[in-house]
Amino acid sequence: MSPGPFRTARFRCGKSLARSILLCSALVEFGANSAAIHAAETAAAPATPVPAPPVAQPSATADSAPAGEGLEEIVVNARKRAENAQNIPVVVAALSAEQLTRYNITSIDQVASATPQFIVVHGSSGSGTNLSLRGIGSNFTSIGIEQSVAVIMDGVYYGQGRILNEGLFDMRQVEVLKGPQALYFGKNSTAGVLSITSNDPGDHFEAIARGGYEFTAKESTVEGTLSGPITERLGARLAVRYSNQSDGLLRNQDGASTITVQDIGAGNALTTYPVPASAQWGPGNDSLNARFTAKYSPTTDLDMTLKASLGRTRGTGPSWDNELFHCPSGTSQLNPRNECRGDWKTYWDDLPAAMVSGNPYLNEHGGQLYDDYDSHTVTGTVSYSTAPIDYSLVSGYEYFGDQFMLKSDATSNMNRGTFAATDTAYSAFSSELRAQSRLGGPVNFMAGLYYQKSSLDFLQDIVFPGSATTGHNVDSSVADPALRMLSLRKVGSTDGKTWAGFGQVAWDISQHLQATAGGRYTSETKDSVFNLPYVQTGLRTVFVNGVRVSGTYTQFDPTNPAATGFTNGQSWSNFSPEATLTWRPNDDITAYAAYKAGYKSGGFSISALNTFSTTVGNLAFSPEKAKGGEVGVKSTLLDRTLRLNAAVYDYRYTDLQVDFFNSTIPAFVTFNAGTAETRGIEFDMEWAPPIRNLLLHATLAYDDAHYVDFPGAPCYAGQTPAMGCLAATPAINYPHQNLAGVTTQLAPKWTASLAPDYRIRLNERLELGIAASIRYSGSYLMSPFGNPVDRQSAYFMEDLSLTLGAAEGRWEIALIGKNLSNEYVLQAAQDAPSTGAGTGTAAGVLADQYGFPGSPRTYALRFTLRL
């Protein structure tokens, strides 16, 4: 049998073509389209391994090709080995190191701004993040929910949304994989994967110094990298980045004020404290990140890599900034003097140090709002290549600790304000062993084992709103001074353990047709504990003969733990299959059809509240599952100067996980929505026209993501029967609504982008680069519960990068502008605390809404020197 496309496809990394990929990639990145650069690039790929170790290999850089030279192939690690992006059955958008640098992408949320259909919400509570792809994601308000988009750093899964606090610097490549990815990336990837690969040391000395200044947040940045060989077989790389915001992106309009407390332990005595003005800008981050990498290759067949990193962020504002953008009365219900419109202006206050001096969390910075994040990670990779099987072992340890204090009502009313101080610690160890065959026949295989052990600890001290006149209640009769100022304290922990086995078989049916089939089996346990060790008198539930006579929240009683706290053990098992059929009539056309399934861990809401009516069922939630398929065609035309790709997908999600603050109970409750569906079509185009050093990239996508079945969805605060809120029933004992047919959160139906990239040699020494991006997003709901006022309208956004540098690349000056039209875009919204009333009745009053906006217009000037 003559060798077909599956066996002859190799990387064409000619010298001139390497330049072509750099600009081609650069286009992808800033063109917020990078996500779509391969978003429609779903072409079936052979399971027959590319002749390279199964560990991620350096991606080909991309530059614009001279006229007539065509487009270079782009190398990705979407199946945990280096492959041509045109040949794999995965919709993948790749951002190269050049792209990340050119457009100053230094965080995960900035990756989303360069990737259509990928939305990242930086929230203030719970897990702190919502990563959403194609309208599938999990809101950030519960710390117990894993994200539907898995984050993989150097081959290791990073749990919890606080990974958003990690800076992206000295990266080799960032890839966004759309759709379920259980086979290669495991659990918690039902919507997709964000795969991040940092740089390794090279075979020559390299020194990079970079400094920059962003004018909107007044953020100064310095970055340095040293890399190179130590011996013939040992190399090392050290990269450090420091940034400091002297201002921020949202302005605090509040000033000095006062706060009143009523001491219920001292005859209701009133005390008024002066409150100094808080920070004028937020978040005001001061961040330091460092990474050390050592790579040792004792033989040509064996590579060993060790990476160790440290992260530290200190914020002078709240954990993340939100602002009121819609109020039924036009102004805040808590403070009519406060505005209610989206303009990157909000309100927050500190607490007086004298008032909270006995509490270590509220007084961590003398009563000031803050966000203190610390992390360290260690990753070890061993790859051994020997005929006929390649082996890889990837192990990693991750730890982060995050302490923060916030004022969550976005108003200047101190007496009616809600304050919370949170201490979270997370650690995880994981290890994955993988084998990939390189047999000479038509059949090859991949097989592996995975293990993870994790621990999550959570503590939160809350000060609930007080009376407008008498202020907050405190209790000086409590022996522990750390508890006297609190409304309640909640404590929780979850210990998890996961085992998985996975494998795939690839069969070259003919020289043009290939079939692959495989799957992953996962067994998982989680053991959780949650209770309220302290509840203030008056809020504390009091029962007489088993009947509640007063209070709302249940204080933990160690003599009666079963009735006053929660201990919950959970276990699940899942098999997620995957099958693909690929047809390649020649090297320039690939067509495929794939079936995929996904699984996301269930859990327990250890950041919720224990009310008199809360049950284990309110806090425990089931795994989220996905299944469906996609069909794709990928083509390279016009002598390799035009790349046209299209993909059609249809996935159904059962038990979609969403979290909600139910003001009727009241408590945070995690729901498993019955069924949701996301289906659509995506197009991707890259063109190197007959103009030297010009590259054009464009995307167009339609996505219909909606609930198929969600009959027990809670009503949003103040929703009336006329608005669709149904009365409580014996089966559903709270006001509820049926969201069948309503779109899911963060699901614009149409997205599009256009990104031209042009470079011109001014003379023998200087080169000028111009890259632009115009992105369009249709309107979308910002809340998962159908509140019609929580809708972001359709918008355009424009970015521009201008670079001037030495032709040989030794130095460069860049001016980078983002959101040039200063478009105000909200990425999430929810009911504001202590607002709204009468849910489920004709007299319902809608709550004020606050949201989490993206960045305003920013300008950055950056200088880079390479040795």
N, C-alpha and C positions, 0 to 999 in steps of 0.2 A: 504494500500500500504506500503510495507516495505521500510524503509529508504534507499535511494540510495546514491551515491557518493556526490551529491550536498548537502545533509543534514548531512552527517556523516563526511565530511572532516573537520578536525580540526588541529591546530598546534601541532606537536609532539615536544615539547620543553623539552625533558628530559635532565638531567644534562650533561651526557656524550655527547649527541648530540649537545648541545649548543657549546661545544668545536669544534665540527666538522664544524659548520657554520663559525666560526671565520677564520679558515684557508681557507676554501672554498671561503669565501668572499675575503680574502686577496689576494687569487689567482686572483680573478676577477679583483680586482682593478689594480694591477700593470700590469697585463697582458693586458695592453692597450686593453684588451679583455673584460674588465669589461663590456664594452658596449655590447659585444656580449654575456656575460654570460647569459644575458636574451635576447639578441638580437634575438635569435631564439626561446626564450622561450615563444612562443605565444601559450598558451593553453587556451582554453575557460574557463571562470570562471563563476560561478553562480552569477547572480545579487543578489541572496539571500545573505544578509549581513552576514559576519562573526560576531559572537557575541562579538563585541567590539564597542566602540563609533566611530562615523564616522570621528572623528578627527584623524590625523595621529598618530599612536602608535609607540612606540619604536620598531625598527627592531631587529630581532634576530641576535645576533652576530654569526660569523661563524668561526669555527676552524676545523682543520683536524680531522677526526674521527679515532680512533684506528682501526687497521686492522679488517675488518669484520663488523664494526659497521655501515658503510654506510654513505650516504650523508644526512645532515640535510636540512630541508626545509628552504627556504629563504623568509623572510617576506618583502613585499614592500607596498608602498602606492600609486600605480599607478592609483587607482580609488578612491583616497582620503579616504581610510580606509585600515586598516591593513589586508593583504591577503597573502596567499601562492602564490609565484610568478609562480608556476607551474599550477595554476588554473585560471589564468586571460587571457583574449583575448587581450593582449598587449605585444608587443616586448619590454622588459625592461631590462636594464643593471643596476645593483645596486652595488654601492661602499659603503662598510660599514665604520664605524668610524675607525676600525682597518686597513682597506686597505688604507684609506686616510692618516692615520698617518704613516703607514709602508713605503709608497712610497713618502712621503713628498709632497702630492698633496695639494697645498695651493691656487690655483686659478682656474678659470673656464677653461682657456686654457690648464692647466695641466690635468683636467678631460678629455679633448678631447684626450690627448696623451695616455690615458688609455682606450679609447673607440673606437673600429674600426667603421669606416663610419661616425664618428662625428669629424668634423674639425672646429676649432675656429681660426679665423683670428683676430689678434690684429692690427687694422689699426690706421692711424694717423689723420684722418679727419672725418667729418660727424658724424655718430653714433658711430664710433670707433670700431665696431665689426661686423663680419660676423659669425653667427652660422649656420652651414650647416650639414644636415643629409641626407644620401642617395642621395647626389648631389643636394639637394634643400636648398637654402639659399638666403640671400640678401646682396649684397656687401655694404660695410660700408660707401661709399662716400657721401650718402645723409642722413641728420639727420631726414628727414621726413619719411623714411621707417622703419616700425617696423620689427623686426626679424621674420623669419619663424619658428624658434625654440623658443618657449616661455620659459622664465626663471621664475620659481616659487620658492619663498623663504618662508618657513614656511606657505605654503598655500596661499600666496599673489603673484599676478602677478607683476613683475617688468618690466616696460617699458624701452625702450632705451638700446642701446648696451653698454653704459658706466657702466652697472652693472659689466662688466669685471674687473673694477677697485676694486671691493669689494673682500676682502680676504676671503678664506674659512678656517675657524678655529673652533675648538670645534664643529665639525659636527657629527650628528648622522648617516646620510646617504645621499648619492647623487644618484639619479636615472636618467637615460636617457631613455625616452620613444620614440619609433620610430613610425612614421606615424601620420596621423591626429588625434588630441586629443580634438576635439571641445566639445564633450559631457561633459567631466569632467573638462576641463581646459579652455574652451572658445576660443575667437578669438586669432589670432596670434600664432596658434599652428599647422599650416598646415603641417609642416615637422616633428614636434615632440615637446617634452617638456624636459627641464632640471629642475628637481625638487630637491630642496635642503632643508634638514631638519636639524636644529641645535639641540643641546642637551637641554633637560630639566633638572631641578634639580631632583636628585634621593631621595631615602628614607634613605640614610645614608651619613655621611660626606665624602667628597671627595676633595682632593687637588692634583693638578698636576702642576709640574714645568718642563718646557722644554726649552732647549737652543740648538742652532745649528749654523753651519757655512758652507756656500757653497763656494767652492774654486774658481770657475770660475768667478762669478760676485763679489766675495768677499763680500758675503751677510751674515750678522749676524742677528740672530733671537732669540727672547726670547718670551715665551708664558707662561701664568699662568691661572689656573682655580681654583675657590673655589665654592663648591656646597654642598648643604645639607638641611635638614629640619630645619626650624626656630621654628615651632610649629608642633603639630601632623598633621595639615591640610595645612600648608603653608611651601613651600620650595622656595629657591632662588639659583641662579647660576650667577656667574660673571666670564667672560672669557675675557682676554686681550692678544693681540698679537702685537709685534713691530718688524719690520725688517728694515735693512738699507744696501743698496748696496754701498760700497765704490768704486766699479767699475761698471761694467754692462756686457752685453752680446755682444754688437757691439762696435767696436773700431773706434773712429773718427781719420782719417788720416790727417785732416786739421790742420793748425797752424795759427799763426798770419798773418794778411793780411791787405788790405785797401779796402775801398768802396768809390766810387765817386758818387756825386749827382749833378744834373743840376737843378738849381732853375729857373723854368719857370716864376716865379713871380718877379724875379730880373734880368731880361735881360739875362737869361740862364747862370748865373754865376756858375762856377764849384767849388765844395768844396770836398776835399778828407779827409776822416776820417780814423784814424788807428783802426783796428779791433783786439782786443786781442784774443788769442787762446781760443777756446771754450772748454767745458768739453771733456776729452779724451775718456770717456766711456758713453754709454747710455743703458738703460734709467736712471740709477742711482737713483732708487726710495728709498724714505724714507717713510715708511707706519706705521700707527697706527690704530688698529681696536679694538673696545670694544663692548661687548654685555652683557646686564643684563636681566635675566629672573626670573620672579616670577610666581609660580604656586600655586593656592589655590583650595582646594577641600572641600567645606563646608559640602558636603554629599557624599555618595558613588556614587550617580548618576550625580553629577555636578562637572565639572572641569572648572576652569578659568585660562588662561595663558596670561601673558603680557610679551612681548619682546621689548626691546629698544636697538638700536645699533648706534654707531658712527663710521665713517670712515674718514681717513685723509691720503692723499698721496701727497708727494712733489717729483717731478722728476727734476733732474738737467740737463737732456738732452731733446731732442725733445719729443713730445707727444708719439710717438713710432717710432722705428727705421726701416728705409728701406735702400736699397742699390741697385745700378745699377748692373744688372747681365747679360744683353745682350745689346750690342750696334752694329749697322750695321757696323760702322767703326772700331770697336775693342776698342775704347775709347769713352769717353763722347763727345757728340756733343757740349755741352756748354763749356767744358774745356778738350781739348785733352790730358792734363797732368794727368787726373784722370783715374784710372783703371776702368774696367767694368767687374767684375767677382764676383761670389758668394763666399765670404770667411769671412763673418761676419766683414767686414771692409768697412767703408763708409766715407762720408764727410758731415759735417754741420758746420755752423758758427753762432755766435751771431751777434747782431747789436750794434754799438757803442752807449753808453748811451747818449753822447752829441747829437747824431743825432735824437734820439727818445724821448728826455726828456719831450716833451709836450704831448705824447700819453700814457694814463694810462695802456693800454694793452700791447703795445710793450715794454714799460719801466717798467713793473711790477717787474722785477728783474734786472733792470739796463741794459736792452737790451739783457740779456741772454735768451736762449731758456729754456722753463720750462713747467711743467705740474702740476697744483695745483687742486687737487680733494678733495671735502668735501661732506659728506653725513650724513644723519641721518634718521632712520626709527623707526616706532612704529607699532607693530602688537598685536592685541588682539584676543584671541580665547576663545569661550565659547562652551562647549559641554555638552549636557544634555541627559542622557540615561534613557528612561522610556518605559516600554512595552506599546504598541507594536511599538513605533517610537522613533528613536534617532534623536536628533537635533544638529546642529552645526552652529555657527555664527563666521565667520572669517573676521576681518576688519583690514585694514592696511593703513598707510601713509608713503610715500617715498618721500625724497627730495635729490637731488644732485646738486651741482654746480661745474662746471669744467671750469677752465681757462687754456689755454695753448698757447704757441707760438712755431711754427715750421718753418724750412726751408725745402721746399717740393721738391727740385730738386735733392738732394743727390749728389751735386757737390761742389767744392770749388771756383766756379766762383761767387764772390760777386756781381759784376755789373749785371750779368745775372741771379741772384738768385731770387726765389720767396719766400716771407715771409708772414706768416699769424698768427694773434693773434685772439683767439676765446674765447668768454664768453658764456657759456650755462648754463641754469638753468631749472630743470625739477622737477615737483611735481605731485603727484597723490594720491588720496584717493579712496579706494575700499572697498566694503563690500559684503559678500556672505552669504546667509541663505540657509541651506540645511536640508532636512528631509529624513531619511532612515527607511523604515519599517522593522520590524522583526515579521511578521505574521506567524502563525503556518501552514497556508495552502500552496498550491503550487504557489501562486501569491504574489509577493512583489513589492515595488515601491521605487523610489528615485525621489525627486523633489526639485527645488531650484530657487532662484532669485539672480541676480548679478547686482551691480551698480559700475561704475567707473567714476571719474572726474579727468581730467589731464590738465596740463598746461606746455607748452614748450616755452622758450624764447631763442633767438639766436642772437648773434652779432658777426660779424667778420670784422676785419681790415686787408686789403691786400696790400702788396707792390709787384707790378708786376715787371718783369725783365726790366732792362733798356738797353741802348746801351752798347756794349762792350767797347766803348771809353768814352762816356759821362755819363755813369752810369744811375742811377735811376732818374726819374723826381720827383721834389718836387715843392710845390707852396707856397712861403712865403707870398703871398698876401691874403691867406685865413685867415679870422679873428680868427677862432678857432684853437689854436695851436695843438689840438689833431688830426686835419685832415691834417696838412701841409705835413706830410711825406707820406701820403697814396695815393695809386692808386684809391682805392674805399673802401667804408664801406657798408656792407649789414646787414640788420636787419629783423628779422622775428619772428613770434610767431604762435603757434597753440594751441587752447583750444579744448579739446575733452570731450565727454560725451557718456557713453555706458550704456544701459539697456539690460538685458538678462534674459530669463526664460528657464529652462531646466528640463528634466525629463526622467525617464526610467522605464519600466515595465519588470519584470522577471517572467517567467512562467516555472515551472518544469513540462514539458509535461509528463515525466515518471521518474522513478528512475535513468535513465541513460541519459536522453535527456533534455536540457534546451534551451529556446529561450529568448532573451532579445531584446527590441526595445526601442528607445528613440531618443532624439534630443535636439538641443539648438536653440532658436530663439534669434537673436541679432538685436538691433536697435542702430545705432551709428551716431553721428554728430561730425564734425570737422570744426572749423572756423579758417581760417588762414589769416595772413597779411604778405606781403613781399615787400620790396623795397630797393633801394640804396639811402640813404639820402645824400651821397656824392660820386661824381665821379670827378676825376681830369680833369682839362681842357686838351683837346687833346684826352682823352679817352671818354669824354662825347658826347653823340649823339646830333647832331645839325640837325634840320629839317628846310627846307625852303619850304613853301607851301605843307607841308605833305611829302616831299621827303628828305630822309637822304642825307646830303652833307658831313658829316664828323662824326667821333667818332663811338664808338661801344656800350657803356653801357649807359643806360638811368637813369639819376639822377631823384630822386623823386621830384616832384613839388607839394607842398601842395595846390596850387591854381588849380591844374589840376590832382587830385589823380587818376582818372579813367584811364588816358592815360599814367601815369608815374609810377604807382605802382600796386600792386595786392591785392585785398581783395576777398577771396574765401570761400564760405560756401558749405560744402559737407554733405550729409546724405546718409546712406545705411541701408538696412535691409537684414537679411540672416537667413535661416533655414538650419541647418546642421544635417541630420539624421544619425543614427547609428543602426545597427542590427547585432546580433550575434546568431549563433546556435552552441551549445556545446554538445559534446557527450563524456561521461565518462563511458566506460564499466566496469572500476574498478578504484581503488584509484591510480593506477600507470600509467594510460594512459589517456590522454586528447587530444581530437581533436576538432578543431573549424573552422568555416568559418565566416568571418565578413565583413560587408560593412560599410565604414566610409566616412564621408565628413568633410571638414574643410574650415575655412574662415579666411582671414587675412585682416586687416583694409587697406583701401585706404588712400590717404593723399595728401600732397602738399609739394613741395620741397622748404622749406624755407632756405636752405643753397645753393641754386643754384645761377645763375647770371641773371640779367635782361639786355639782349642785345636789340638792335633796332628791332630784329625780334622775340623776345621771346613773347609767348602768354600764356594765362592761361592753354591751352591744353598741352604746353610743361612742365609745372610744376605740374599740377594735374594728379594723376594716380588713377586707379580703384582698388578695392579690389582683392586680390588673392584668388582663390578658388581651392579646391582639392576634388576629389572623387575617390573611387576605393575600393579595398578589399584585404584581405589576408586570407590565409588558413594555419593552423598550426597544428603540431602534437608534443606532448610532452610526453616523456616516462621516467620512472624510472625502471631500470632493475638490474639484478644480485644481488638480495637481497639488493636493494637500494644503491649499490655501483657505479652504472653507470647511468648517466643522459644524454639522447640523445634527442635533440630538433631540429625541422626544421620548417621553415616558408617560404611561397611563397607570394609575394605581387605584386600588380600592381596598381599604382595611377596615375591619370592624373591631371595636374595643368593648369588652365586657367588663363590668365592675370598674369603670373609670373612676379614679380616686380624686375627690374634690373636698375641700375643707371650707367650713362656713361658721361665722359667728352667729349663732341662733339666739337672737335677743329675747325670744319667748321663753327659753328654758331657764336662764340664759347661759350659754356655754359654747365653746368651740366644739363642733361635731364634724367628724370626717365621714363623708358619704361615699358609698359605692354606687355611682350612677349606673342605671341598668345597662344601657348599651349606647355607644356612640359610633359614628362612622365618619371616616374621612376618605374622600375620593376626589380625583382630579387629574389634570394633565399638565405637563411641564415641557417647555421648549427651551433649548439652549443653543446659541449660535456664537461661533468665533470666526472672524474673518480677517485675513491678512491681505488687504487690497493691494493693487499694484502701485502702492506709494511706499517708498522705503521707510521702514521703522514705524509704520502705523499699524495698530491692531484695534479691532472693534469687537466688543463682546456685548451680547444682548440676551435677555431672558424674558420669558412670559409664562405665567403659571395661573391656573384656575384651581381653586380648592374649595370643596363643599364639605365642611366639618360640622356635624350637628348631632344632637341627641336623638337617638331612635326611640329610646324608652327611658324615662326618668320620672316616674309618677310620684315619688316621695320627696321631690326637691323642696327645700324650705323656702318660704316666702321671704323676700327681702323686706327690711324694716319699713313698716307703714303701708305695705302692699294691701290693697282692699280687694273684696270679692269681685268688684267690677274690673280690676286689673288682673284677675285670674287666681287670686289666693283662695284656696278651698279651706273650709272649716275642718278642725280636727275630727278624726273618726277613731273607732276602736282599733282599727288596723294601723293607722298613722296618727299618733296622738299629739300632733302639733299642726298649726296652720301650714299648709303645703300647697304646691303647685305642680302641674305636669309640664315638663319642659320638652316633651316630644316635639321634634321639628325645629327647636330653637338652636341657633348656632352655639358651638362651644366657645370657650374663652380664647381670645387672641387668634382668630381665624378669619383673616381677610379673604374674600373670594378671589380677588384678582391682585396679583403683584407683577411688576415688570421693572426692567432696568436696562439702561444703556450706558456703556462705559468705553469711551475712546481713550487710547493710550498712544502717545506719540513722543518719539525721541529724535533729536536732531543734533548733529555734530556742528558746533559753531565754528570751530577751527581744529587744529591738530591737538589742542590741549583741553578744550572745554566741550561739555555736552549739556544740552538743555532737555529736560523731561517735563511733559505736560500730561497729566492723567486726570480725568474727570469721571464723575458718576452721577447719573440722574436715576432716582429710584421712585417708584410709585407703589403705594399700598392702598387697597380699598379699605372701606370702613370695617370695624370689628368691635365686638363686645369686649369690654375689659374685665367683666365679672363673669364667673361661671354660672350665675343664677338668673340670667335673663333680664336684669334691670335695664329698661330701655334708655335711661339717662346715662348709663355707663357705656357710652358708645363713642369711640374715637372715629372722627370723620376721616374720609379719604384724604390723602396728602401726597405731595411730592417732596423729595429731599435731595439736595445737591451738595456734593463734595468736590473739592479740587485740590490737587497737589502739584506744586511747581518745584522742580529741583534744578540746581545748577552745580556741576561738579567737574572734577578732572576726568578726562576721557578714560584714563586707566583705572579710575575708581579710588584714588588715594584720599580724596576729600569731597565733601558734598555739603551744600547748603540747601535746606528745604523749607518751603512755606506751605503749610497744610491747613486748609479750611474745611470745616465740617458743618453741615446744616446751614449752608450759606443763606438760605431764605429765612432762617430763624423760626422754623416751623415748630409749634408747640404740640408735642405728641405724648399722649399718656399711654402707659403700657399696662397698667392695672388700676382697679378702683374697687372700693368697698364702702359699706356704711360707716360713717364717722361715729365713734363711740359716744354714747349718751345722747344720741339724737334719734328722731323718729318715734312714733307711738302708734298704738291701736292696730298693730299688724293683724290682718284677717278680719277687720271690722270695717263698716262703711265710713267710720270716722277716722280711718287711718291717716297718719301724717308721715310722709316720706322722710327718710333720714337725709341729712346732709351727706354729700359724697366727697371723699378725698381720694386722690390718685397719686401715682408715682410717675413723674414726667421724665422723658429722656432729656438729653443735654441740649441747651440752647446753642446758638452759633458759637463756634470756637475757632481760634486761630493759634497755630503753633509755629514757632520758628526753631529750627533744629540744625545743628552743625555736627558733622561726622568726620572723623579722621581715622584712616586705616593705615597700618604699617605692615 
